[in-house]
Amino acid sequence: MRAILLAGALVIAGCASQPTGPPPNRDQDAQRVAEALKHGYKVVTTDGETLYCRSDFATASHIQKNTVCLTAQQLDDLDQRNQRIFDQPNRGAANGLPPMGSSH
């Protein structure tokens, strides 16, 4: 279930436009790279832009892979979105499940 959510979020994040913001600091970049590597991303530089790419097997396939590349901003947005999802106390309610800790 978690893998499906992550894959969906990666697809959505890959399609999102990149907002401009203040330039990141080196500590933030180093932390982002460490986290990305820990989660199976590879750091790729294309046309002077740093991208974080990950290849996962396509659904129901042991051969075909889907590769998704994200910018630093998209990776940060994905991380924040996933954190919000897992921090919600009633995350099961959207699936028709009782809230955690409920005695139903």
Beta strands, then each sheet from edge to edge (+ up, - down):
strand 1: 42-46
strand 2: 49-57
strand 3: 65-70
sheet 1: 1+ 2- 3+
end
